[in-house]
Amino acid sequence: MAAALVCTGNKQARFACDSTCEHCGLLMPDRRRQAASYLRNAAERRHLNAWVPYSLRLAGAGAGRGTVTAAPRRSTAATPLLMAAALVIFNVMDSLLTARALSQGVVEVNPLMAGLFNFSLPLGMLLKTLLVAAGVLVLWGYWHLPLARRGMMALTGFYGAVVVYHLVFQLNLLHP
């Protein structure tokens, strides 16, 4: 199939042109369609050219020996929502357990939060929760970037560890 030809002359040259297009020196093949098909198939080529094809499996006997087909992928649509919910819940639990520890006479280690909690404990808890929720929204908005995904995973793990630490610490306060 021959590529379509397009005129590369500017608007004034095309308007003033009175020659036939068959022998014009300003015609060239239109490569826009080729670029679109290249971009359309880029994901498939990237998927099949992976160095370590962990998501690919060899097809059975019906497809022929050595044929590579894509393995079924699990849906990850709920992952950002679950991670964001876990992060916010861990943050609220951290705030509540910190308030409980402060009421028992424990000193806050973070100097910024200690000053805020000394000023007003409910205001400090609210501000801390709102700041983390705003950070979660930012990370959720950039979930398509690997840095945001890794950041949300790291923060969720960190806050989970902090909550476990709080629970163990408070259980030790109950049973010395």
Sequence and secondary structure as in RCSB ss.txt:
>XXXX:A:sequence
MAAALVCTGNKQARFACDSTCEHCGLLMPDRRRQAASYLRNAAERRHLNAWVPYSLRLAGAGAGRGTVTAAPRRS
TAATPLLMAAALVIFNVMDSLLTARALSQGVVEVNPLMAGLFNFSLPLGMLLKTLLVAAGVLVLWGYWHLPLARR
GMMALTGFYGAVVVYHLVFQLNLLHP
>XXXX:A:secstr
    EEE S HHHHHH  S GGG TTEEE  HHHHHHHHHTHHHHHHHT SS TTEEE  GGG TT EEE     
 SSHHHHHHHHHHHHHHHHHHHHHHHHHTT   S HHHHHHHHH HHHHHHHHHHHHHHHHHHHHHTTTSHHHHH
HHHHHHHHHHHHHHHHHHHHHHHH  
